[in-house]
Amino acid sequence: MKKNKKKTNRVGKVFGILFSILLVAATMYLLFQLVKLNVLPTKLLFLVTVVFVLLDLIFILLLCFMTKGVVSKLICIIFTIALALGSCMGGYYMSKTGNLLTNMTNIVKNSKNTVSVIVKKSSSIKKKNDLAGHSVGVLNNIGTVGTKKIMKDLSNSGIEMEKTQYDSMTAMLEAFYNGDVDAIVINETSRDQITDMEAYAKFDSNTRVVYQTSYVVENTDKANAVSNITTTPFNVLISGSDSRGGFDENGRSDVIMVATVNPKTNTILLTSIPRDFYVTTACDAADGCMEGALDKITHTGIHGTNTTKRTVEKLLGIDINYTFKVGFDTVTDIVDAVGGVDVTVEPGYECSNFLHAPGLSVTAGVNHLNGEQALGYARERYAYSEGDRQRTKNQQQVLMAIVNKITSPAIVTNYASIMDSMSNTFSTTMSNDEITSLIKYQLNNNPKWTMEQSMVDGTGDTLMCAELGDAAYVMVPDQSTVTKATKKIKAVMNGQSSKDIE
């Protein structure tokens, strides 16, 4: 009997030591990830470390010295396993958060542009070699680098085509559909510009790609960093890209906002600029971007985020310190990761003919949307009499719905998948250290931020757009709203409220 008891005690001690080692290893993993992430203020990190060390000591004492009975030992082991698993899960979540911050702040040096040779769906041209001897339409002043690239690739393969140059996208499309040319060359960033035109809304379904190539352009988007991000006011350009070819590909800027942040007064001013705003372009690329030309501001994104930034700076007469780019097509992954989102549709705004989400129908009241449906809802404008203004409201609804889901307790159950989906959705020129400094500032001071809003406005018209080489719908700026927006931004930067500006 005594031998059995001694044997049981020895087994209990062995298990106690093993689970103690497991607990200490899990705690060290969690603390290592916390230190590596560097988001906790020193005092809070010290407190967390002390708490976990004390918990470990208590359970080690219980496991190895204090619990004698089998039942009490088993209960202690269960709690130890639970604490170890919790520490491992916490460390894993910290690791995922760190990866997200790294991906967001690791701006790629080059952006990708994709160029295609397009034929009609009914064309006898089926493959690359069939293009030889046929006629092709190209643009004279737009996307010239891409056109030269793809024509050279074809020529190197022994494929020569008869080129016809056009001064505008609409002239080239008209010639294509009239049969004047057998094929056309387009930059894939222009595809949505084409389908946005009512006459060519079905371009995707009645054409196909015969040959495609990609080339890279330097990403010149750099931060104009402030000295101390927790004490110095700064401006952030928020740009929502509609690129179809991945987050590293340039695309139109469908969402354009300037966030003015004053950490001293804890004020954030969001200034919205409609995508069709008719502005003077400030170029940052030589690929067909025409310096000083008039165009919709959405088209500036085709030439990179820095072109959009410079154009906004010129429009508002301000300096932008950082950029924050959102890939709208990849937002679908986030929405699906959080289990869908709910949007509330006001009476009179029911819709069943979404261009970008066929089959989607929303009714008055709360509607639950999956990723594809949420993207379609956020991109729709033709179904609404308010057009782009309503689309902006829909986008805000979807973004706020995502924020509500991400900040809810339910995030714990699928935190890892949410972090993974977000890693390919956002990028910023703000550094990792600056982001962690802001998080520490928030945790240390727990400030209550005041959110203020502003928007520039104008009147609709049909005017020449440089990127299209033709006339299109634009919003001609009401200069008084631009001046007012600038004054509001400067007021917040100077520690005042934008509401004081009349």
C-alpha positions as CSV (number, residue, x, y, z in Angstrom):
1,M,0.0,0.0,0.0
2,K,2.8,2.4,0.9
3,K,4.7,1.4,-2.2
4,N,1.6,2.3,-4.3
5,K,1.3,5.6,-2.5
6,K,4.9,6.4,-3.1
7,K,4.6,5.5,-6.7
8,T,1.5,7.7,-7.1
9,N,3.4,10.6,-5.5
10,R,6.3,10.1,-7.8
11,V,4.0,10.0,-10.8
12,G,2.2,13.1,-9.5
13,K,5.6,15.0,-9.1
14,V,6.7,14.0,-12.6
15,F,3.4,15.3,-14.0
16,G,3.7,18.4,-11.8
17,I,7.1,19.1,-13.2
18,L,6.1,18.5,-16.8
19,F,3.1,20.7,-16.6
20,S,5.0,23.4,-14.8
21,I,7.5,23.4,-17.6
22,L,4.6,23.6,-20.1
23,L,3.1,26.6,-18.2
24,V,6.4,28.5,-18.0
25,A,7.1,27.9,-21.7
26,A,3.6,29.2,-22.7
27,T,4.0,32.2,-20.4
28,M,7.4,33.0,-21.9
29,Y,6.0,32.7,-25.4
30,L,3.2,35.2,-24.6
31,L,5.5,37.7,-22.9
32,F,8.0,37.4,-25.7
33,Q,5.3,38.3,-28.3
34,L,4.1,41.2,-26.1
35,V,7.6,42.6,-25.9
36,K,8.1,42.1,-29.6
37,L,4.8,43.8,-30.5
38,N,5.8,46.7,-28.4
39,V,2.3,48.2,-28.0
40,L,2.0,48.1,-24.2
41,P,3.2,51.0,-22.1
42,T,6.2,50.1,-19.8
43,K,4.1,50.2,-16.6
44,L,1.3,48.0,-18.1
45,L,3.9,45.6,-19.6
46,F,5.5,45.3,-16.1
47,L,2.2,44.7,-14.5
48,V,1.2,42.0,-17.0
49,T,4.6,40.3,-16.5
50,V,4.3,40.3,-12.7
51,V,0.7,38.9,-12.9
52,F,1.7,36.0,-15.1
53,V,4.9,35.3,-13.1
54,L,2.9,35.1,-9.9
55,L,0.3,32.9,-11.5
56,D,3.0,30.6,-12.7
57,L,4.6,30.4,-9.3
58,I,1.2,29.7,-7.6
59,F,0.5,26.8,-10.0
60,I,4.0,25.5,-9.8
61,L,3.7,25.3,-6.0
62,L,0.3,23.7,-6.2
63,L,1.5,21.2,-8.8
64,C,4.8,20.2,-7.3
65,F,4.4,20.6,-3.5
66,M,1.0,21.5,-2.1
67,T,-1.6,19.2,-3.8
68,K,-1.4,15.6,-2.6
69,G,-4.7,13.9,-3.6
70,V,-5.3,12.6,-7.0
71,V,-8.5,14.7,-7.5
72,S,-6.9,17.9,-6.3
73,K,-3.8,17.2,-8.5
74,L,-6.1,16.6,-11.5
75,I,-8.0,19.8,-11.0
76,C,-4.8,21.7,-10.7
77,I,-3.5,20.2,-13.9
78,I,-6.7,21.1,-15.8
79,F,-6.4,24.7,-14.7
80,T,-2.7,24.7,-15.6
81,I,-3.5,23.4,-19.1
82,A,-6.2,26.1,-19.5
83,L,-3.8,28.8,-18.4
84,A,-1.1,27.5,-20.7
85,L,-3.5,27.2,-23.7
86,G,-4.7,30.8,-23.0
87,S,-1.1,32.1,-22.9
88,C,-0.3,30.3,-26.2
89,M,-3.4,31.6,-27.9
90,G,-2.7,35.1,-26.6
91,G,0.9,34.9,-27.9
92,Y,-0.4,33.6,-31.3
93,Y,-2.8,36.5,-31.5
94,M,0.0,38.9,-30.7
95,S,2.1,37.3,-33.4
96,K,-0.7,37.7,-35.9
97,T,-1.1,41.4,-34.9
98,G,2.6,42.0,-35.4
99,N,2.5,40.4,-38.8
100,L,-0.4,42.7,-39.7
101,L,1.5,45.8,-38.7
102,T,4.6,44.6,-40.5
103,N,2.6,44.0,-43.7
104,M,0.8,47.3,-43.4
105,T,4.0,49.3,-43.0
106,N,6.2,47.3,-45.4
107,I,5.4,49.4,-48.5
108,V,6.5,47.6,-51.7
109,K,9.1,49.4,-53.8
110,N,7.3,48.8,-57.0
111,S,3.7,48.8,-58.2
112,K,2.4,46.5,-60.9
113,N,0.6,47.5,-64.1
114,T,-1.1,44.9,-66.3
115,V,-1.7,45.4,-70.0
116,S,-4.0,43.3,-72.2
117,V,-4.8,42.7,-75.9
118,I,-8.6,42.5,-76.1
119,V,-10.8,41.0,-78.8
120,K,-14.5,40.5,-79.2
121,K,-16.0,37.4,-77.7
122,S,-17.0,36.3,-81.2
123,S,-13.6,36.9,-82.8
124,S,-11.8,34.1,-84.6
125,I,-8.6,35.2,-82.8
126,K,-8.2,32.6,-80.1
127,K,-4.6,32.7,-79.0
128,K,-1.5,35.0,-79.1
129,N,-0.1,33.8,-82.4
130,D,-3.5,34.4,-84.1
131,L,-2.9,38.2,-83.6
132,A,-0.2,38.3,-86.4
133,G,-1.3,40.4,-89.3
134,H,-4.4,41.8,-87.6
135,S,-5.1,45.4,-86.8
136,V,-4.9,46.8,-83.2
137,G,-6.1,50.0,-81.7
138,V,-3.9,51.8,-79.2
139,L,-4.1,55.1,-77.2
140,N,-1.9,58.0,-78.4
141,N,-1.3,59.7,-75.0
142,I,-2.6,57.5,-72.3
143,G,-0.8,54.4,-70.9
144,T,2.0,54.7,-73.5
145,V,4.6,52.8,-71.5
146,G,2.3,49.7,-71.2
147,T,1.4,49.9,-74.9
148,K,5.0,50.0,-75.9
149,K,5.8,47.1,-73.5
150,I,3.1,44.7,-74.9
151,M,3.7,45.6,-78.6
152,K,7.5,44.9,-78.1
153,D,6.7,41.6,-76.4
154,L,4.6,40.6,-79.4
155,S,7.2,41.8,-81.9
156,N,9.9,39.7,-80.1
157,S,7.6,36.7,-80.6
158,G,7.5,37.4,-84.3
159,I,4.0,38.8,-84.1
160,E,3.5,42.1,-86.0
161,M,0.2,44.0,-86.0
162,E,-1.0,47.0,-87.8
163,K,-1.4,49.8,-85.2
164,T,-4.0,52.6,-85.3
165,Q,-3.7,55.3,-82.8
166,Y,-6.6,57.1,-81.1
167,D,-6.7,60.2,-79.0
168,S,-9.4,59.0,-76.6
169,M,-10.7,55.9,-75.0
170,T,-14.2,56.3,-76.5
171,A,-12.8,56.8,-80.0
172,M,-10.8,53.6,-79.7
173,L,-13.8,51.7,-78.3
174,E,-16.1,53.0,-81.0
175,A,-13.7,51.9,-83.7
176,F,-13.3,48.5,-82.0
177,Y,-17.0,47.8,-81.9
178,N,-17.5,49.1,-85.4
179,G,-14.9,46.6,-86.7
180,D,-12.4,49.2,-87.8
181,V,-9.7,47.3,-85.7
182,D,-9.7,43.7,-84.7
183,A,-8.2,44.2,-81.3
184,I,-7.4,46.9,-78.8
185,V,-4.7,47.4,-76.1
186,I,-5.9,48.5,-72.7
187,N,-4.3,48.9,-69.3
188,E,-6.3,46.7,-66.9
189,T,-6.6,49.7,-64.6
190,S,-8.8,51.3,-67.3
191,R,-11.3,48.4,-67.4
192,D,-13.7,49.9,-64.8
193,Q,-13.5,53.3,-66.6
194,I,-14.8,51.5,-69.7
195,T,-17.6,49.6,-67.9
196,D,-18.6,52.8,-66.1
197,M,-19.6,54.2,-69.5
198,E,-23.2,53.2,-70.2
199,A,-22.6,52.3,-73.8
200,Y,-19.9,49.8,-72.8
201,A,-21.3,48.5,-69.5
202,K,-21.1,44.9,-70.8
203,F,-17.5,45.2,-72.0
204,D,-16.4,42.4,-69.6
205,S,-18.9,39.9,-71.0
206,N,-18.6,40.6,-74.7
207,T,-14.8,40.7,-74.9
208,R,-11.9,38.4,-73.9
209,V,-8.2,38.7,-73.3
210,V,-5.9,37.1,-75.9
211,Y,-2.6,38.1,-74.5
212,Q,-1.6,39.9,-71.3
213,T,1.7,41.1,-69.7
214,S,2.7,43.1,-66.7
215,Y,5.4,45.6,-65.9
216,V,6.5,47.4,-62.7
217,V,6.7,51.1,-61.9
218,E,8.5,52.6,-58.9
219,N,6.4,53.3,-55.9
220,T,7.4,56.9,-54.9
221,D,5.0,57.2,-52.0
222,K,7.0,58.2,-49.0
223,A,6.1,59.6,-45.6
224,N,6.6,63.2,-44.6
225,A,7.0,62.2,-41.0
226,V,6.3,64.5,-38.1
227,S,8.8,64.7,-35.2
228,N,6.5,63.1,-32.6
229,I,3.3,61.5,-33.7
230,T,1.8,61.6,-30.2
231,T,2.2,65.4,-29.8
232,T,2.4,66.9,-33.3
233,P,-0.8,67.3,-35.5
234,F,-0.6,65.5,-38.9
235,N,-2.6,64.7,-42.1
236,V,-3.3,61.3,-43.5
237,L,-4.6,60.6,-47.0
238,I,-7.0,57.7,-47.0
239,S,-7.3,56.2,-50.5
240,G,-9.6,53.4,-51.4
241,S,-8.3,51.6,-54.5
242,D,-10.6,49.6,-56.8
243,S,-7.8,47.6,-58.4
244,R,-8.8,44.2,-59.7
245,G,-5.3,42.8,-60.1
246,G,-4.2,42.7,-56.4
247,F,-3.1,45.1,-53.8
248,D,0.2,45.8,-55.5
249,E,-1.5,47.0,-58.6
250,N,-2.4,50.7,-59.1
251,G,-6.1,51.5,-59.5
252,R,-8.6,54.3,-59.4
253,S,-9.0,56.0,-56.1
254,D,-12.7,55.3,-55.3
255,V,-12.5,56.7,-51.8
256,I,-10.6,59.8,-51.0
257,M,-10.4,61.3,-47.5
258,V,-8.0,63.4,-45.5
259,A,-7.9,62.6,-41.8
260,T,-6.5,65.5,-39.8
261,V,-5.3,64.3,-36.4
262,N,-4.4,66.5,-33.5
263,P,-3.2,64.4,-30.6
264,K,-2.9,67.4,-28.3
265,T,-6.7,68.2,-28.6
266,N,-7.7,64.6,-29.3
267,T,-9.5,65.7,-32.4
268,I,-9.9,63.9,-35.8
269,L,-11.3,65.7,-38.8
270,L,-12.4,63.7,-41.8
271,T,-12.5,65.7,-45.0
272,S,-14.2,63.8,-47.9
273,I,-13.5,64.5,-51.6
274,P,-16.0,63.0,-54.1
275,R,-14.3,60.6,-56.6
276,D,-15.7,62.6,-59.6
277,F,-14.3,65.9,-58.3
278,Y,-12.8,67.9,-61.2
279,V,-9.3,68.8,-60.3
280,T,-5.9,69.9,-61.7
281,T,-3.7,66.8,-61.7
282,A,-0.3,66.9,-60.0
283,C,1.6,64.0,-61.6
284,D,4.1,61.7,-60.2
285,A,4.5,59.3,-63.1
286,A,5.5,59.6,-66.8
287,D,3.1,56.9,-68.0
288,G,0.6,59.1,-69.7
289,C,-0.2,61.2,-66.7
290,M,-0.5,64.8,-67.9
291,E,0.8,67.4,-65.4
292,G,-1.7,70.3,-64.9
293,A,-4.5,68.6,-66.9
294,L,-8.1,68.6,-65.7
295,D,-9.6,65.2,-64.7
296,K,-11.6,63.4,-62.1
297,I,-9.6,62.9,-59.0
298,T,-10.4,59.2,-59.0
299,H,-8.2,58.8,-62.1
300,T,-5.1,60.0,-60.3
301,G,-4.9,56.6,-58.5
302,I,-4.1,54.9,-61.8
303,H,-0.7,56.6,-61.6
304,G,-0.1,55.6,-58.0
305,T,-1.0,56.9,-54.5
306,N,1.6,59.6,-54.6
307,T,-0.1,61.2,-57.6
308,T,-3.4,61.3,-55.7
309,K,-1.6,62.7,-52.6
310,R,0.1,65.5,-54.6
311,T,-3.2,66.3,-56.3
312,V,-5.0,66.6,-53.0
313,E,-2.2,68.7,-51.5
314,K,-2.5,71.1,-54.5
315,L,-6.3,71.2,-54.3
316,L,-6.5,71.9,-50.5
317,G,-3.2,73.8,-50.1
318,I,-2.0,71.5,-47.3
319,D,0.9,69.1,-46.6
320,I,0.0,65.4,-46.2
321,N,2.3,63.5,-43.9
322,Y,1.2,59.9,-44.4
323,T,-1.0,57.8,-46.7
324,F,-3.3,54.9,-45.9
325,K,-4.3,52.8,-48.8
326,V,-7.3,50.4,-48.7
327,G,-7.9,47.7,-51.3
328,F,-11.6,47.5,-51.7
329,D,-11.7,44.2,-53.6
330,T,-9.9,42.5,-50.7
331,V,-12.5,43.9,-48.2
332,T,-14.6,40.9,-49.2
333,D,-12.1,38.7,-47.3
334,I,-12.6,40.7,-44.1
335,V,-16.4,40.7,-44.4
336,D,-16.4,36.9,-44.8
337,A,-13.9,36.5,-42.0
338,V,-16.1,38.3,-39.5
339,G,-19.1,36.3,-40.7
340,G,-20.8,39.0,-42.8
341,V,-22.0,42.5,-41.9
342,D,-25.3,44.2,-41.3
343,V,-26.3,47.4,-43.1
344,T,-29.5,49.4,-42.5
345,V,-31.3,50.6,-45.6
346,E,-33.5,53.6,-45.3
347,P,-37.0,53.4,-46.8
348,G,-36.9,54.6,-50.4
349,Y,-33.4,53.2,-50.9
350,E,-34.3,49.6,-51.6
351,C,-32.4,48.2,-54.6
352,S,-32.3,45.0,-56.7
353,N,-30.2,46.0,-59.7
354,F,-26.7,46.2,-58.4
355,L,-24.2,46.5,-61.3
356,H,-21.3,44.9,-59.4
357,A,-23.3,42.3,-57.5
358,P,-25.9,40.6,-59.8
359,G,-28.6,38.9,-57.8
360,L,-28.1,41.1,-54.7
361,S,-31.3,42.7,-53.4
362,V,-31.6,45.0,-50.3
363,T,-34.8,45.9,-48.6
364,A,-35.7,48.6,-46.2
365,G,-34.4,47.8,-42.7
366,V,-31.4,45.6,-41.7
367,N,-29.7,43.5,-44.4
368,H,-27.0,40.9,-43.8
369,L,-24.4,40.9,-46.5
370,N,-21.5,38.5,-47.3
371,G,-18.2,39.7,-48.7
372,E,-19.2,39.9,-52.4
373,Q,-22.5,41.5,-51.6
374,A,-20.9,44.1,-49.3
375,L,-18.5,45.1,-52.0
376,G,-21.3,45.3,-54.6
377,Y,-23.3,47.5,-52.2
378,A,-20.3,49.7,-51.5
379,R,-19.6,50.3,-55.2
380,E,-23.1,50.9,-56.5
381,R,-24.0,54.4,-57.7
382,Y,-26.1,54.0,-60.9
383,A,-29.1,52.6,-59.0
384,Y,-29.4,55.8,-56.9
385,S,-30.5,59.2,-58.0
386,E,-27.9,60.8,-55.7
387,G,-25.2,58.7,-57.6
388,D,-21.7,59.1,-56.1
389,R,-23.0,60.8,-52.9
390,Q,-25.1,57.7,-52.0
391,R,-22.2,55.4,-52.9
392,T,-20.1,57.3,-50.4
393,K,-22.7,56.8,-47.8
394,N,-22.9,53.1,-48.6
395,Q,-19.1,52.8,-48.3
396,Q,-19.2,54.5,-44.9
397,Q,-21.9,52.0,-43.8
398,V,-19.9,49.0,-44.9
399,L,-16.7,50.3,-43.2
400,M,-18.5,51.1,-40.0
401,A,-20.2,47.7,-40.0
402,I,-16.8,46.1,-40.4
403,V,-15.4,48.2,-37.5
404,N,-18.4,47.2,-35.3
405,K,-17.7,43.5,-36.0
406,I,-14.0,43.8,-35.4
407,T,-14.4,45.6,-32.1
408,S,-17.1,43.1,-30.8
409,P,-16.2,40.2,-28.5
410,A,-17.0,37.8,-31.3
411,I,-13.6,38.7,-32.9
412,V,-11.9,36.2,-30.5
413,T,-13.4,33.2,-32.2
414,N,-11.9,34.1,-35.6
415,Y,-9.2,36.6,-34.8
416,A,-6.4,34.8,-36.7
417,S,-8.4,34.7,-40.0
418,I,-9.4,38.4,-39.6
419,M,-5.7,39.3,-39.1
420,D,-4.8,37.3,-42.2
421,S,-7.5,38.9,-44.4
422,M,-6.5,42.4,-43.2
423,S,-2.9,41.9,-44.0
424,N,-3.5,42.2,-47.7
425,T,-6.1,45.0,-47.4
426,F,-4.2,48.0,-45.9
427,S,-0.9,49.7,-46.4
428,T,0.5,52.8,-44.9
429,T,3.6,55.0,-45.0
430,M,3.4,55.4,-41.3
431,S,6.1,53.4,-39.6
432,N,5.7,50.5,-37.3
433,D,7.2,52.5,-34.4
434,E,4.7,55.4,-35.1
435,I,1.7,53.0,-35.0
436,T,2.8,51.4,-31.8
437,S,3.5,54.8,-30.3
438,L,-0.1,55.8,-31.0
439,I,-1.4,52.6,-29.5
440,K,0.8,53.2,-26.3
441,Y,-0.5,56.8,-26.2
442,Q,-4.1,55.5,-26.3
443,L,-3.5,52.9,-23.6
444,N,-1.6,55.3,-21.4
445,N,-3.9,58.3,-21.6
446,N,-7.2,56.8,-22.8
447,P,-8.2,60.0,-24.5
448,K,-11.8,60.6,-25.7
449,W,-11.4,61.5,-29.4
450,T,-13.7,64.1,-31.0
451,M,-14.7,63.2,-34.5
452,E,-15.5,66.0,-36.9
453,Q,-16.5,65.8,-40.6
454,S,-16.2,68.0,-43.6
455,M,-16.8,67.6,-47.4
456,V,-16.1,69.5,-50.5
457,D,-18.9,69.8,-52.9
458,G,-19.8,71.0,-56.4
459,T,-22.2,70.7,-59.3
460,G,-22.4,68.0,-62.0
461,D,-21.3,68.6,-65.6
462,T,-19.9,66.8,-68.6
463,L,-16.3,67.9,-69.3
464,M,-13.1,66.7,-70.9
465,C,-11.2,64.2,-68.7
466,A,-7.5,63.8,-69.5
467,E,-7.3,60.1,-68.6
468,L,-10.2,59.3,-70.9
469,G,-9.2,61.7,-73.6
470,D,-12.9,62.5,-73.8
471,A,-15.8,64.2,-72.0
472,A,-17.4,62.4,-69.0
473,Y,-19.5,63.2,-66.0
474,V,-17.6,65.3,-63.4
475,M,-18.3,67.3,-60.3
476,V,-17.1,70.9,-60.8
477,P,-15.8,72.2,-57.5
478,D,-17.7,74.8,-55.5
479,Q,-14.6,76.8,-54.6
480,S,-16.1,78.1,-51.5
481,T,-16.4,74.6,-50.1
482,V,-12.8,73.9,-50.9
483,T,-11.7,77.1,-49.2
484,K,-13.9,76.2,-46.1
485,A,-12.4,72.7,-46.0
486,T,-8.9,74.1,-46.1
487,K,-9.7,76.5,-43.2
488,K,-11.2,73.6,-41.2
489,I,-8.1,71.5,-41.6
490,K,-5.8,74.3,-40.6
491,A,-8.0,75.1,-37.6
492,V,-7.7,71.5,-36.3
493,M,-3.9,71.6,-37.0
494,N,-3.7,74.8,-34.9
495,G,-5.6,73.3,-32.0
496,Q,-9.1,74.7,-32.7
497,S,-12.3,73.0,-33.7
498,S,-13.3,72.8,-37.3
499,K,-16.9,73.7,-36.2
500,D,-15.6,77.2,-35.4
501,I,-15.1,77.8,-39.1
502,E,-18.3,79.1,-40.8
